[in-house]
Amino acid sequence: MNKTLATTAALLAMLGSAYAATVQGTIQAVDPATKSITLDDGKIYQLPPKAAINQLKIGAKVAVTVDEKTGLVTSIKKSS
């Protein structure tokens, strides 16, 4: 796993979630101003304020877990 992606995944995994949904896709856009990413499904996923968004790269294939209650991403892992 990419070291920077692993660091971000570890940070987000610590947040945990009781109600979560996981989607897979390729990062199409990263917006540091809004702390969000857009996947190839066209959906925008909001990251928590402390997420290291600068470590996420366009073109990375990821599995994103989202807390269904808050709508925030709780985990990002490299996928194949």
N, C-alpha and C positions, 0 to 999 in steps of 0.2 A: 504494500500500500504506500502511496505517496506520503512522505513524512509530513508535509504541511496539511494534507487532507486528513491524515491520522490525528494530528493535533486538534484540528477543528472537530473531528468526530468525537474525540475524547471529551472535549469541552462541552459539546452539545449533549453527549450521553449522560453527563453528570446531572443534567436538568431533569431527566426522567419524565415519565408520563403514564397515567393510568388509562387514558383513552387515546389510542394512537392509530394512525393509518400510515402505511408505507407505500410510496410510489417510486418507480424507477424511471430514470431518464437521463438525458444529456443536458448539462448546463449550457444554455444559450446566451444568458446575460447575467451579469453580476452588478448590482447597484449598491455601492458603499453608502451613498447618501440615505437610502431608505432601508439599508440592511436587508436586502431581498435578493433572491435569485429567480430567474425564469428558466424553466425546463422546456424541453422540446415539445411538450404537450401544450405549451402556450400559457400555462398557469404560473402565477407568481407566488413564491413561497417566502414568507416573512421569517427572518432569523431573529433570535433574541438579541437584545442590546449588547451583550458581552461577547457575541460570536466573532471569531476572527475571520471576517468575510474576505479580507485581502488574501487569504490563503486558498480561496476557491477559484478555480480556473475554468474559463469557457472551454467547452469540449470534453470536460471530465464526465465520465459515466458514473452516476451515483444512485444510491437508494436513499431517499429522503423520508424520514418519519416525522409526521406532523401530529401535534396534540390537537385532537378534534375539539376540545373544549376551548382552548385559547387561540388555535389557528397557527401557533408558532412552531417552527421546526425544532424538534428535540434531538435529532440525530441525522448526520449525513455520513454515509459510508461509501467507499468505492465499490462499484459493481462492474460486472462484465457484460 
